[in-house]
Amino acid sequence: MLLQVARGRIAALPIGVALALSTASVRAADVDAFLAGTSRNCVECDLGGRDLKDRDFKRAKLDRAILRNADLAGASLFRATLVRANLAGATLKDANLNLVDAKWADLGGADLSEALLYEADLASANLAQANLTGARLGRARLNQANLEGAKLGRTDLRGARLAGAKLKGADLRAARLDSQNLRGMDLSGIDFSMADMVEVDLTGADLRKAILAGVNLFGAKLNGADLTGANLEGANLENAILTDAKIDGANFEAAIMPNGKRTE
């Protein structure tokens, strides 16, 4: 009887309002089913600020979901879809995001430290100011991603795609970038101290005032790169190519040069 009255009231409302109430009711049901583990589908759900630590969300569909400031520490999102999801400020420390599809997702300021992101698709995602310290990003797609001001210390970026990514102000200390393609990228002022950049392609890259102290640049391609004012103190440049590179004001103190000899 009460249900019939409720339905009658909804039917009596303007069509737009009735549809909105009906949609909200369906989404609330989706959230309940999702959190109960009876459904893997929570598209456009509002899960903002929730405690979701250590939950199993493998293969979940969370496209356009609101997970702003949610706590997903230790959660498994293996192969989940998070296309255009809002995860700004979320905690994803130690989470499993291997093979996740998070194109165009907003992860600005999120904590992804020590997270697993192997082969994750983060193309065009916003990761500005995110903490990715120690994250495993091997073969991840970061094309056109915004990583400005992100903490990428000790990250494994081997095989990752970074074409068109914005890295201004990022911290890449001790990152693993072996054989990475960084041709023509704006890397000015970035701190790469003690990073592994063996055979990295930096052809034509802007490395003005970059910090490359102690970096292993064995066999690196630095053709036409701008190293004006860069700090390469103690760096290993053995077999590196510096043809047409701009080195005005660069610091090569104690560096191993392309000929294998260390500078005084």
N, C-alpha and C positions, 0 to 999 in steps of 0.2 A: 504493500500500500504506500509506504513512505517512498519507495523507489519510483512508483508511478507518479507521485506528487512531484518528486524531484525532476523527473523527466518532463512533466508538464510545465514546470517552471522554466526549464532550459528551453523548451519548445516555444514558450511565450516570449523569450528574449529576442532581441534583434539577431539576425543571422550571424553577423560578424562576431558578436559577443558569445553566442552559443557555440560557434566553431572554436573560438579561443579557449573556452572552458572545457570543451570536449578534448581538444588537443592537449591541454595542460593535464587533464585527467589521465590520458593515455601515456604521456611522458612520465608522470608520477608512477604509474604502474610499471613502466619500463625500468625505472630506477629501482623500484622494490624488487622486481624479478632479477635484475642484474646483480644487486647486492646480495640477494639470496642465493645466487649461483645457478638459478634455473634458466637464465638467458645470457647469451654473450652479446646481445645487441642493445646498445644504449646510445644510439645516434642522437645528437643534439641534447643529451641529458645534462642536467645541472648537478654536478658533483663537487662544486666549488667548496674548498675549505674542509672537506671530509677527511677523516682518518681512515686511510686505505692501506696502511702499512702491511707489507708481506702478503698481500692478497694475490690470488691467482687469476689474472685476466688474460691468459694466453688466447690469442686469436680473437680477441674481443673487437667489436665494431664500435668505435668511439668517435667517429667522424663528427666534427663540429661540436663536440661535447665541451662543456665548461668544467675544467678541472683546476681553475685558478686557485693557487695557494693550497691545493690538496696535498696530503702527505701520502706519497706512494713509495716511501723508502722500502727497499727490499722487495717490492712487488714484481711480479712477472707479467710483462706486456709483450712477450715473445710473439712475433708475427701479428700483433694488434694493428688496427688501422686508426690513425689519429689525424687524418687529413683535416686541416684547418681547425683543429682543436685548440682551445685556450688553456695552456698549462703555465701561464705566466706566474712566476713566484712559487711554483710547485716544488715539492721535495721528492726527488727521484734518486737519491743516493743509494748506490748498490743495486739499483733496479736492473732487471733484464729487459732490454729493449732491442735485442738482436732481431734483425729483419723487420723491424717496425716500419710502417708506412706513415710518416708524419710530415708529408709535404705541406708547406704553407702553415704549419702549426706555429703557435706563439709560445715560445719557451723562454721569453725574456726574463732574466733574473732567476731562472730555475736552478735548483741544485741537482746537477747530474754527476757529481763527483763519484768516481770509481764505478760508474754505470757501464753496462755492457751494451754497446751500440754497433756491434759488428754487422756490416751490410745494411745498416739502417738507412732509410730514405728520408733525408732531411732537406731535400731540395727546396730552396726559397723559404725555409723556415727562419723564424726570428729567434736567434740565440744570443742577442745582445746582452752583455753583462752576466751571462749564465756561467755557472761554475761547473766546468767539465774536467777538473783536476783528476788525473789518473784514469780518465775514461778510455775505454777501448773502442776506437772508431775505425778499425781496420776495414777498408773497402766501403766505408759509408759514403753516401751521396750527399755532398754539401754544396752542390752547385747553386750559385746565387744566394746562398744562406748569409744571413747577417750575423757575424761573429764579433762585431765591434765591442771591444772592452771585455771579451770573454776570457775566463781563466782556463787556459789549455795546457797548463804545466803537467808534464809527465804523460800527456795523452799519446796514444798510439794511433797515428794517422797514416800509417803505411797503406798505400793502395787506395786511400780515400780520394774522392773527386772534389776538388776545390775550385774549379773554374768559375770565375765570377763572384767568388765569396768575398765578403767584406771583412777584413781582419784588423782594421785600424784600432790601435790601442790594446790589442789582444796580448795576453801573456803566454808565450810558448816556450818557457824555460824547460829544458830537459825533455822536450817533445821528441817523438820519433817520426821523422819525415823522410826517411830513406827513399830515394828514387821518386820523390814527389814532383809533380809538374806545377811549378809556381811561376811559369813564364809570364813576364810583363805585369806581374801583380804589384799593387801598392803595399809594400811591407815596411814602409818608412817608420823608424822609431820603435819597431817591435823588438821585444826582448826574447832572443833565441838562446840565451846563455846555456851552454852545456848540452845543446840539442844534438841529436843524430840526424845529419842531413847528407848522408853518403850518396853521391851521384844524383843529387837533387838538381832539377833544371830551373835555374834562376835567370835564364836568358832575358835580358832587358828589364829585369825587375827593379823596382824602386826600393833601395835599401839604405836610403839616406839616414844617417844617425841610428841605424839599427844596431842592436847589441848582439854580436856574434862571438862573444868571448868564450873560448873553450869549445866551440862548435866543431864537430867532425864533418868537414866539407870535402872529404876525400873524393876526387873525381867529379866534383860539382861543376856545372856549366854556369859560368858567370859572365858569359859573353855580353858585352854592352850593358851590363848591370850598373846602376848608379850606387856606388859605395861611399859617396861623399860623406865624410865625418863618421863613418861606421867604426865600431869597435870590434876588431878581430883579434884582440890580444889572446895569444895562446891557441888560436884556432888551427885546425889541420887542413891545409889547402893543397896537400900533395896530390899531384895529377889533375888539379882543378884547372879550368880554362878561364883566363881573365882577359881575353882578347877584347880590346876596346872598352873595357870597364873603366868607370870614373872612380879614381881612388884618392882624390884630393882630400887631405885632412884625415884619411883613414888611419887607424892605429893597428899596425901589424906586429907590435912588440911580442917577441917570443913565439910568433906564429911559424908553423911549418909551411914553407912556400911551395908552389907547384914543382919546383926542382928537387924537393925533398929536403932542402936545407932550412934550418931554423934561423930566424932573424935574431940579431943581437938586441 
